[in-house]
Amino acid sequence: MIWLAHCLMGTLTVYLIFLLGEMIFSRNVAWGAATLAALYPQFIYYTAMPSRETLQVLLFTAAIWSTLRACRN
């Protein structure tokens, strides 16, 4: 069950990275950033391990996305 939650958090983090790339740069940059994040070995490793790093990265990425979105509105 914990493994599934970590996979979902990792997937959501990659999606937020895509949204950040699209918001700041362009859709092409967003796809590149999301692909690099999804294939980054340390990201895959920590997503598969039951540790708190996955949640921390998700919350940090969500905080950046929320801040940029609030500044643009």
PDB file of N, CA, C and O in Angstrom:
ATOM      1  N   MET A   1       0.819  -1.191   0.000  1.00  0.00           N
ATOM      2  CA  MET A   1       0.000   0.000   0.000  1.00  0.00           C
ATOM      3  C   MET A   1       0.871   1.267   0.000  1.00  0.00           C
ATOM      4  O   MET A   1       0.574   2.226  -0.713  1.00  0.00           O
ATOM      5  N   ILE A   2       1.921   1.267   0.782  1.00  0.00           N
ATOM      6  CA  ILE A   2       2.822   2.416   0.829  1.00  0.00           C
ATOM      7  C   ILE A   2       3.505   2.598  -0.524  1.00  0.00           C
ATOM      8  O   ILE A   2       3.709   3.723  -0.981  1.00  0.00           O
ATOM      9  N   TRP A   3       3.858   1.478  -1.160  1.00  0.00           N
ATOM     10  CA  TRP A   3       4.523   1.557  -2.455  1.00  0.00           C
ATOM     11  C   TRP A   3       3.621   2.227  -3.481  1.00  0.00           C
ATOM     12  O   TRP A   3       4.087   3.039  -4.281  1.00  0.00           O
ATOM     13  N   LEU A   4       2.337   1.894  -3.466  1.00  0.00           N
ATOM     14  CA  LEU A   4       1.394   2.503  -4.399  1.00  0.00           C
ATOM     15  C   LEU A   4       1.252   4.005  -4.148  1.00  0.00           C
ATOM     16  O   LEU A   4       1.197   4.793  -5.092  1.00  0.00           O
ATOM     17  N   ALA A   5       1.194   4.398  -2.880  1.00  0.00           N
ATOM     18  CA  ALA A   5       1.106   5.821  -2.545  1.00  0.00           C
ATOM     19  C   ALA A   5       2.340   6.572  -3.031  1.00  0.00           C
ATOM     20  O   ALA A   5       2.224   7.685  -3.542  1.00  0.00           O
ATOM     21  N   HIS A   6       3.509   5.980  -2.880  1.00  0.00           N
ATOM     22  CA  HIS A   6       4.743   6.615  -3.345  1.00  0.00           C
ATOM     23  C   HIS A   6       4.766   6.731  -4.871  1.00  0.00           C
ATOM     24  O   HIS A   6       5.243   7.729  -5.413  1.00  0.00           O
ATOM     25  N   CYS A   7       4.257   5.725  -5.554  1.00  0.00           N
ATOM     26  CA  CYS A   7       4.193   5.805  -7.023  1.00  0.00           C
ATOM     27  C   CYS A   7       3.250   6.919  -7.465  1.00  0.00           C
ATOM     28  O   CYS A   7       3.547   7.648  -8.412  1.00  0.00           O
ATOM     29  N   LEU A   8       2.129   7.050  -6.791  1.00  0.00           N
ATOM     30  CA  LEU A   8       1.192   8.124  -7.132  1.00  0.00           C
ATOM     31  C   LEU A   8       1.790   9.497  -6.840  1.00  0.00           C
ATOM     32  O   LEU A   8       1.604  10.432  -7.619  1.00  0.00           O
ATOM     33  N   MET A   9       2.504   9.625  -5.726  1.00  0.00           N
ATOM     34  CA  MET A   9       3.152  10.905  -5.418  1.00  0.00           C
ATOM     35  C   MET A   9       4.233  11.233  -6.440  1.00  0.00           C
ATOM     36  O   MET A   9       4.382  12.390  -6.833  1.00  0.00           O
ATOM     37  N   GLY A  10       4.987  10.231  -6.873  1.00  0.00           N
ATOM     38  CA  GLY A  10       6.010  10.450  -7.894  1.00  0.00           C
ATOM     39  C   GLY A  10       5.406  10.866  -9.225  1.00  0.00           C
ATOM     40  O   GLY A  10       5.933  11.740  -9.913  1.00  0.00           O
ATOM     41  N   THR A  11       4.296  10.231  -9.581  1.00  0.00           N
ATOM     42  CA  THR A  11       3.605  10.590 -10.817  1.00  0.00           C
ATOM     43  C   THR A  11       3.063  12.010 -10.757  1.00  0.00           C
ATOM     44  O   THR A  11       3.166  12.763 -11.726  1.00  0.00           O
ATOM     45  N   LEU A  12       2.494  12.370  -9.631  1.00  0.00           N
ATOM     46  CA  LEU A  12       1.978  13.729  -9.464  1.00  0.00           C
ATOM     47  C   LEU A  12       3.107  14.754  -9.510  1.00  0.00           C
ATOM     48  O   LEU A  12       2.929  15.851 -10.040  1.00  0.00           O
ATOM     49  N   THR A  13       4.253  14.407  -8.963  1.00  0.00           N
ATOM     50  CA  THR A  13       5.403  15.310  -9.017  1.00  0.00           C
ATOM     51  C   THR A  13       5.853  15.537 -10.450  1.00  0.00           C
ATOM     52  O   THR A  13       6.146  16.668 -10.836  1.00  0.00           O
ATOM     53  N   VAL A  14       5.910  14.484 -11.237  1.00  0.00           N
ATOM     54  CA  VAL A  14       6.293  14.629 -12.647  1.00  0.00           C
ATOM     55  C   VAL A  14       5.274  15.501 -13.378  1.00  0.00           C
ATOM     56  O   VAL A  14       5.652  16.326 -14.210  1.00  0.00           O
ATOM     57  N   TYR A  15       3.995  15.330 -13.077  1.00  0.00           N
ATOM     58  CA  TYR A  15       2.956  16.159 -13.698  1.00  0.00           C
ATOM     59  C   TYR A  15       3.116  17.624 -13.299  1.00  0.00           C
ATOM     60  O   TYR A  15       2.967  18.514 -14.136  1.00  0.00           O
ATOM     61  N   LEU A  16       3.420  17.881 -12.026  1.00  0.00           N
ATOM     62  CA  LEU A  16       3.633  19.265 -11.588  1.00  0.00           C
ATOM     63  C   LEU A  16       4.863  19.876 -12.247  1.00  0.00           C
ATOM     64  O   LEU A  16       4.872  21.066 -12.559  1.00  0.00           O
ATOM     65  N   ILE A  17       5.892  19.079 -12.458  1.00  0.00           N
ATOM     66  CA  ILE A  17       7.073  19.560 -13.167  1.00  0.00           C
ATOM     67  C   ILE A  17       6.700  19.929 -14.602  1.00  0.00           C
ATOM     68  O   ILE A  17       7.184  20.924 -15.142  1.00  0.00           O
ATOM     69  N   PHE A  18       5.842  19.122 -15.208  1.00  0.00           N
ATOM     70  CA  PHE A  18       5.354  19.463 -16.551  1.00  0.00           C
ATOM     71  C   PHE A  18       4.604  20.791 -16.527  1.00  0.00           C
ATOM     72  O   PHE A  18       4.827  21.645 -17.385  1.00  0.00           O
ATOM     73  N   LEU A  19       3.716  20.967 -15.549  1.00  0.00           N
ATOM     74  CA  LEU A  19       2.951  22.216 -15.460  1.00  0.00           C
ATOM     75  C   LEU A  19       3.864  23.420 -15.222  1.00  0.00           C
ATOM     76  O   LEU A  19       3.637  24.492 -15.784  1.00  0.00           O
ATOM     77  N   LEU A  20       4.880  23.249 -14.402  1.00  0.00           N
ATOM     78  CA  LEU A  20       5.831  24.338 -14.165  1.00  0.00           C
ATOM     79  C   LEU A  20       6.583  24.700 -15.442  1.00  0.00           C
ATOM     80  O   LEU A  20       6.732  25.878 -15.768  1.00  0.00           O
ATOM     81  N   GLY A  21       7.051  23.697 -16.155  1.00  0.00           N
ATOM     82  CA  GLY A  21       7.759  23.954 -17.402  1.00  0.00           C
ATOM     83  C   GLY A  21       6.895  24.653 -18.422  1.00  0.00           C
ATOM     84  O   GLY A  21       7.361  25.539 -19.138  1.00  0.00           O
ATOM     85  N   GLU A  22       5.633  24.258 -18.494  1.00  0.00           N
ATOM     86  CA  GLU A  22       4.712  24.893 -19.428  1.00  0.00           C
ATOM     87  C   GLU A  22       4.376  26.316 -18.998  1.00  0.00           C
ATOM     88  O   GLU A  22       4.233  27.207 -19.836  1.00  0.00           O
ATOM     89  N   MET A  23       4.251  26.526 -17.686  1.00  0.00           N
ATOM     90  CA  MET A  23       3.911  27.845 -17.168  1.00  0.00           C
ATOM     91  C   MET A  23       5.060  28.840 -17.363  1.00  0.00           C
ATOM     92  O   MET A  23       4.825  30.002 -17.695  1.00  0.00           O
ATOM     93  N   ILE A  24       6.280  28.392 -17.162  1.00  0.00           N
ATOM     94  CA  ILE A  24       7.432  29.289 -17.216  1.00  0.00           C
ATOM     95  C   ILE A  24       8.003  29.407 -18.631  1.00  0.00           C
ATOM     96  O   ILE A  24       8.375  30.499 -19.058  1.00  0.00           O
ATOM     97  N   PHE A  25       8.074  28.293 -19.355  1.00  0.00           N
ATOM     98  CA  PHE A  25       8.738  28.295 -20.657  1.00  0.00           C
ATOM     99  C   PHE A  25       7.750  27.991 -21.786  1.00  0.00           C
ATOM    100  O   PHE A  25       7.047  28.883 -22.261  1.00  0.00           O
ATOM    101  N   SER A  26       7.705  26.735 -22.208  1.00  0.00           N
ATOM    102  CA  SER A  26       6.822  26.334 -23.306  1.00  0.00           C
ATOM    103  C   SER A  26       6.448  24.863 -23.128  1.00  0.00           C
ATOM    104  O   SER A  26       6.959  24.178 -22.244  1.00  0.00           O
ATOM    105  N   ARG A  27       5.546  24.399 -23.988  1.00  0.00           N
ATOM    106  CA  ARG A  27       5.111  23.007 -23.898  1.00  0.00           C
ATOM    107  C   ARG A  27       6.260  22.038 -24.222  1.00  0.00           C
ATOM    108  O   ARG A  27       6.350  20.968 -23.620  1.00  0.00           O
ATOM    109  N   ASN A  28       7.128  22.403 -25.160  1.00  0.00           N
ATOM    110  CA  ASN A  28       8.263  21.535 -25.501  1.00  0.00           C
ATOM    111  C   ASN A  28       9.222  21.402 -24.321  1.00  0.00           C
ATOM    112  O   ASN A  28       9.697  20.306 -24.022  1.00  0.00           O
ATOM    113  N   VAL A  29       9.500  22.499 -23.664  1.00  0.00           N
ATOM    114  CA  VAL A  29      10.362  22.463 -22.483  1.00  0.00           C
ATOM    115  C   VAL A  29       9.693  21.646 -21.377  1.00  0.00           C
ATOM    116  O   VAL A  29      10.361  20.906 -20.655  1.00  0.00           O
ATOM    117  N   ALA A  30       8.386  21.782 -21.251  1.00  0.00           N
ATOM    118  CA  ALA A  30       7.651  21.033 -20.227  1.00  0.00           C
ATOM    119  C   ALA A  30       7.770  19.533 -20.464  1.00  0.00           C
ATOM    120  O   ALA A  30       8.006  18.774 -19.523  1.00  0.00           O
ATOM    121  N   TRP A  31       7.611  19.101 -21.704  1.00  0.00           N
ATOM    122  CA  TRP A  31       7.751  17.677 -22.008  1.00  0.00           C
ATOM    123  C   TRP A  31       9.172  17.185 -21.718  1.00  0.00           C
ATOM    124  O   TRP A  31       9.354  16.089 -21.187  1.00  0.00           O
ATOM    125  N   GLY A  32      10.163  17.984 -22.063  1.00  0.00           N
ATOM    126  CA  GLY A  32      11.545  17.598 -21.778  1.00  0.00           C
ATOM    127  C   GLY A  32      11.823  17.488 -20.291  1.00  0.00           C
ATOM    128  O   GLY A  32      12.459  16.536 -19.840  1.00  0.00           O
ATOM    129  N   ALA A  33      11.347  18.463 -19.530  1.00  0.00           N
ATOM    130  CA  ALA A  33      11.569  18.444 -18.084  1.00  0.00           C
ATOM    131  C   ALA A  33      10.853  17.266 -17.427  1.00  0.00           C
ATOM    132  O   ALA A  33      11.410  16.609 -16.548  1.00  0.00           O
ATOM    133  N   ALA A  34       9.624  17.002 -17.853  1.00  0.00           N
ATOM    134  CA  ALA A  34       8.879  15.881 -17.279  1.00  0.00           C
ATOM    135  C   ALA A  34       9.529  14.548 -17.640  1.00  0.00           C
ATOM    136  O   ALA A  34       9.567  13.631 -16.820  1.00  0.00           O
ATOM    137  N   THR A  35      10.036  14.439 -18.856  1.00  0.00           N
ATOM    138  CA  THR A  35      10.718  13.209 -19.261  1.00  0.00           C
ATOM    139  C   THR A  35      11.995  13.003 -18.454  1.00  0.00           C
ATOM    140  O   THR A  35      12.270  11.898 -17.988  1.00  0.00           O
ATOM    141  N   LEU A  36      12.773  14.071 -18.293  1.00  0.00           N
ATOM    142  CA  LEU A  36      13.996  13.957 -17.495  1.00  0.00           C
ATOM    143  C   LEU A  36      13.680  13.597 -16.046  1.00  0.00           C
ATOM    144  O   LEU A  36      14.381  12.786 -15.440  1.00  0.00           O
ATOM    145  N   ALA A  37      12.644  14.187 -15.497  1.00  0.00           N
ATOM    146  CA  ALA A  37      12.272  13.882 -14.113  1.00  0.00           C
ATOM    147  C   ALA A  37      11.818  12.433 -13.985  1.00  0.00           C
ATOM    148  O   ALA A  37      12.171  11.757 -13.018  1.00  0.00           O
ATOM    149  N   ALA A  38      11.042  11.952 -14.943  1.00  0.00           N
ATOM    150  CA  ALA A  38      10.527  10.590 -14.873  1.00  0.00           C
ATOM    151  C   ALA A  38      11.630   9.546 -15.038  1.00  0.00           C
ATOM    152  O   ALA A  38      11.514   8.434 -14.524  1.00  0.00           O
ATOM    153  N   LEU A  39      12.690   9.896 -15.748  1.00  0.00           N
ATOM    154  CA  LEU A  39      13.777   8.948 -15.997  1.00  0.00           C
ATOM    155  C   LEU A  39      14.994   9.162 -15.111  1.00  0.00           C
ATOM    156  O   LEU A  39      15.979   8.433 -15.232  1.00  0.00           O
ATOM    157  N   TYR A  40      14.945  10.142 -14.230  1.00  0.00           N
ATOM    158  CA  TYR A  40      16.073  10.438 -13.344  1.00  0.00           C
ATOM    159  C   TYR A  40      16.249   9.294 -12.342  1.00  0.00           C
ATOM    160  O   TYR A  40      15.318   9.001 -11.591  1.00  0.00           O
ATOM    161  N   PRO A  41      17.416   8.639 -12.306  1.00  0.00           N
ATOM    162  CA  PRO A  41      17.587   7.442 -11.476  1.00  0.00           C
ATOM    163  C   PRO A  41      17.334   7.656  -9.980  1.00  0.00           C
ATOM    164  O   PRO A  41      16.711   6.806  -9.342  1.00  0.00           O
ATOM    165  N   GLN A  42      17.795   8.755  -9.415  1.00  0.00           N
ATOM    166  CA  GLN A  42      17.568   8.985  -7.987  1.00  0.00           C
ATOM    167  C   GLN A  42      16.093   9.205  -7.680  1.00  0.00           C
ATOM    168  O   GLN A  42      15.607   8.806  -6.621  1.00  0.00           O
ATOM    169  N   PHE A  43      15.386   9.836  -8.602  1.00  0.00           N
ATOM    170  CA  PHE A  43      13.953  10.049  -8.410  1.00  0.00           C
ATOM    171  C   PHE A  43      13.222   8.708  -8.402  1.00  0.00           C
ATOM    172  O   PHE A  43      12.341   8.484  -7.572  1.00  0.00           O
ATOM    173  N   ILE A  44      13.580   7.831  -9.313  1.00  0.00           N
ATOM    174  CA  ILE A  44      12.972   6.495  -9.356  1.00  0.00           C
ATOM    175  C   ILE A  44      13.313   5.725  -8.088  1.00  0.00           C
ATOM    176  O   ILE A  44      12.448   5.065  -7.511  1.00  0.00           O
ATOM    177  N   TYR A  45      14.561   5.804  -7.654  1.00  0.00           N
ATOM    178  CA  TYR A  45      14.995   5.080  -6.455  1.00  0.00           C
ATOM    179  C   TYR A  45      14.218   5.527  -5.216  1.00  0.00           C
ATOM    180  O   TYR A  45      13.692   4.691  -4.481  1.00  0.00           O
ATOM    181  N   TYR A  46      14.143   6.838  -4.981  1.00  0.00           N
ATOM    182  CA  TYR A  46      13.463   7.320  -3.787  1.00  0.00           C
ATOM    183  C   TYR A  46      11.952   7.145  -3.857  1.00  0.00           C
ATOM    184  O   TYR A  46      11.291   7.071  -2.821  1.00  0.00           O
ATOM    185  N   THR A  47      11.401   7.078  -5.057  1.00  0.00           N
ATOM    186  CA  THR A  47       9.974   6.801  -5.183  1.00  0.00           C
ATOM    187  C   THR A  47       9.676   5.357  -4.799  1.00  0.00           C
ATOM    188  O   THR A  47       8.623   5.071  -4.227  1.00  0.00           O
ATOM    189  N   ALA A  48      10.586   4.456  -5.106  1.00  0.00           N
ATOM    190  CA  ALA A  48      10.381   3.043  -4.800  1.00  0.00           C
ATOM    191  C   ALA A  48      10.671   2.710  -3.332  1.00  0.00           C
ATOM    192  O   ALA A  48      10.232   1.667  -2.847  1.00  0.00           O
ATOM    193  N   MET A  49      11.389   3.562  -2.626  1.00  0.00           N
ATOM    194  CA  MET A  49      11.726   3.297  -1.232  1.00  0.00           C
ATOM    195  C   MET A  49      10.703   3.942  -0.298  1.00  0.00           C
ATOM    196  O   MET A  49      10.239   5.051  -0.567  1.00  0.00           O
ATOM    197  N   PRO A  50      10.348   3.273   0.782  1.00  0.00           N
ATOM    198  CA  PRO A  50       9.401   3.877   1.738  1.00  0.00           C
ATOM    199  C   PRO A  50      10.099   4.905   2.635  1.00  0.00           C
ATOM    200  O   PRO A  50      10.401   4.627   3.796  1.00  0.00           O
ATOM    201  N   SER A  51      10.344   6.066   2.095  1.00  0.00           N
ATOM    202  CA  SER A  51      10.993   7.128   2.856  1.00  0.00           C
ATOM    203  C   SER A  51      10.236   8.430   2.615  1.00  0.00           C
ATOM    204  O   SER A  51       9.322   8.479   1.791  1.00  0.00           O
ATOM    205  N   ARG A  52      10.611   9.464   3.320  1.00  0.00           N
ATOM    206  CA  ARG A  52       9.859  10.716   3.255  1.00  0.00           C
ATOM    207  C   ARG A  52      10.271  11.634   2.110  1.00  0.00           C
ATOM    208  O   ARG A  52       9.618  12.654   1.888  1.00  0.00           O
ATOM    209  N   GLU A  53      11.320  11.311   1.386  1.00  0.00           N
ATOM    210  CA  GLU A  53      11.802  12.186   0.322  1.00  0.00           C
ATOM    211  C   GLU A  53      10.769  12.374  -0.785  1.00  0.00           C
ATOM    212  O   GLU A  53      10.670  13.461  -1.353  1.00  0.00           O
ATOM    213  N   THR A  54      10.010  11.350  -1.096  1.00  0.00           N
ATOM    214  CA  THR A  54       9.005  11.464  -2.150  1.00  0.00           C
ATOM    215  C   THR A  54       7.956  12.500  -1.790  1.00  0.00           C
ATOM    216  O   THR A  54       7.578  13.323  -2.623  1.00  0.00           O
ATOM    217  N   LEU A  55       7.491  12.463  -0.562  1.00  0.00           N
ATOM    218  CA  LEU A  55       6.505  13.441  -0.111  1.00  0.00           C
ATOM    219  C   LEU A  55       7.098  14.841  -0.076  1.00  0.00           C
ATOM    220  O   LEU A  55       6.427  15.803  -0.450  1.00  0.00           O
ATOM    221  N   GLN A  56       8.340  14.972   0.366  1.00  0.00           N
ATOM    222  CA  GLN A  56       8.978  16.279   0.431  1.00  0.00           C
ATOM    223  C   GLN A  56       9.125  16.902  -0.952  1.00  0.00           C
ATOM    224  O   GLN A  56       8.867  18.093  -1.127  1.00  0.00           O
ATOM    225  N   VAL A  57       9.533  16.114  -1.921  1.00  0.00           N
ATOM    226  CA  VAL A  57       9.694  16.631  -3.283  1.00  0.00           C
ATOM    227  C   VAL A  57       8.334  17.033  -3.845  1.00  0.00           C
ATOM    228  O   VAL A  57       8.217  18.067  -4.502  1.00  0.00           O
ATOM    229  N   LEU A  58       7.307  16.225  -3.592  1.00  0.00           N
ATOM    230  CA  LEU A  58       5.963  16.564  -4.063  1.00  0.00           C
ATOM    231  C   LEU A  58       5.479  17.871  -3.440  1.00  0.00           C
ATOM    232  O   LEU A  58       4.977  18.744  -4.148  1.00  0.00           O
ATOM    233  N   LEU A  59       5.622  18.010  -2.146  1.00  0.00           N
ATOM    234  CA  LEU A  59       5.154  19.225  -1.481  1.00  0.00           C
ATOM    235  C   LEU A  59       5.940  20.457  -1.918  1.00  0.00           C
ATOM    236  O   LEU A  59       5.360  21.530  -2.086  1.00  0.00           O
ATOM    237  N   PHE A  60       7.240  20.321  -2.101  1.00  0.00           N
ATOM    238  CA  PHE A  60       8.063  21.439  -2.551  1.00  0.00           C
ATOM    239  C   PHE A  60       7.676  21.866  -3.970  1.00  0.00           C
ATOM    240  O   PHE A  60       7.563  23.058  -4.258  1.00  0.00           O
ATOM    241  N   THR A  61       7.475  20.883  -4.851  1.00  0.00           N
ATOM    242  CA  THR A  61       7.078  21.188  -6.216  1.00  0.00           C
ATOM    243  C   THR A  61       5.692  21.826  -6.247  1.00  0.00           C
ATOM    244  O   THR A  61       5.455  22.769  -7.002  1.00  0.00           O
ATOM    245  N   ALA A  62       4.780  21.312  -5.429  1.00  0.00           N
ATOM    246  CA  ALA A  62       3.434  21.888  -5.356  1.00  0.00           C
ATOM    247  C   ALA A  62       3.469  23.315  -4.812  1.00  0.00           C
ATOM    248  O   ALA A  62       2.697  24.166  -5.253  1.00  0.00           O
ATOM    249  N   ALA A  63       4.355  23.577  -3.861  1.00  0.00           N
ATOM    250  CA  ALA A  63       4.474  24.929  -3.301  1.00  0.00           C
ATOM    251  C   ALA A  63       4.983  25.909  -4.359  1.00  0.00           C
ATOM    252  O   ALA A  63       4.489  27.033  -4.454  1.00  0.00           O
ATOM    253  N   ILE A  64       5.956  25.490  -5.142  1.00  0.00           N
ATOM    254  CA  ILE A  64       6.469  26.360  -6.211  1.00  0.00           C
ATOM    255  C   ILE A  64       5.378  26.614  -7.246  1.00  0.00           C
ATOM    256  O   ILE A  64       5.176  27.752  -7.670  1.00  0.00           O
ATOM    257  N   TRP A  65       4.676  25.559  -7.652  1.00  0.00           N
ATOM    258  CA  TRP A  65       3.610  25.713  -8.636  1.00  0.00           C
ATOM    259  C   TRP A  65       2.500  26.631  -8.113  1.00  0.00           C
ATOM    260  O   TRP A  65       2.005  27.487  -8.846  1.00  0.00           O
ATOM    261  N   SER A  66       2.113  26.453  -6.854  1.00  0.00           N
ATOM    262  CA  SER A  66       1.066  27.286  -6.261  1.00  0.00           C
ATOM    263  C   SER A  66       1.489  28.749  -6.163  1.00  0.00           C
ATOM    264  O   SER A  66       0.689  29.650  -6.417  1.00  0.00           O
ATOM    265  N   THR A  67       2.733  28.979  -5.798  1.00  0.00           N
ATOM    266  CA  THR A  67       3.241  30.342  -5.687  1.00  0.00           C
ATOM    267  C   THR A  67       3.252  31.030  -7.053  1.00  0.00           C
ATOM    268  O   THR A  67       2.806  32.171  -7.177  1.00  0.00           O
ATOM    269  N   LEU A  68       3.757  30.345  -8.069  1.00  0.00           N
ATOM    270  CA  LEU A  68       3.788  30.941  -9.405  1.00  0.00           C
ATOM    271  C   LEU A  68       2.384  31.182  -9.938  1.00  0.00           C
ATOM    272  O   LEU A  68       2.126  32.202 -10.577  1.00  0.00           O
ATOM    273  N   ARG A  69       1.484  30.253  -9.679  1.00  0.00           N
ATOM    274  CA  ARG A  69       0.116  30.427 -10.139  1.00  0.00           C
ATOM    275  C   ARG A  69      -0.552  31.619  -9.450  1.00  0.00           C
ATOM    276  O   ARG A  69      -1.294  32.371 -10.082  1.00  0.00           O
ATOM    277  N   ALA A  70      -0.286  31.789  -8.153  1.00  0.00           N
ATOM    278  CA  ALA A  70      -0.866  32.911  -7.424  1.00  0.00           C
ATOM    279  C   ALA A  70      -0.283  34.232  -7.912  1.00  0.00           C
ATOM    280  O   ALA A  70      -0.999  35.231  -7.979  1.00  0.00           O
ATOM    281  N   CYS A  71       0.992  34.255  -8.251  1.00  0.00           N
ATOM    282  CA  CYS A  71       1.613  35.487  -8.738  1.00  0.00           C
ATOM    283  C   CYS A  71       1.089  35.876 -10.111  1.00  0.00           C
ATOM    284  O   CYS A  71       1.042  37.061 -10.440  1.00  0.00           O
ATOM    285  N   ARG A  72       0.698  34.906 -10.907  1.00  0.00           N
ATOM    286  CA  ARG A  72       0.206  35.200 -12.261  1.00  0.00           C
ATOM    287  C   ARG A  72      -1.241  35.657 -12.269  1.00  0.00           C
ATOM    288  O   ARG A  72      -1.689  36.268 -13.239  1.00  0.00           O
ATOM    289  N   ASN A  73      -1.974  35.373 -11.213  1.00  0.00           N
ATOM    290  CA  ASN A  73      -3.399  35.776 -11.173  1.00  0.00           C
ATOM    291  C   ASN A  73      -3.594  37.085 -10.496  1.00  0.00           C
ATOM    292  O   ASN A  73      -4.725  37.559 -10.382  1.00  0.00           O
TER     293      ASN A  73
END
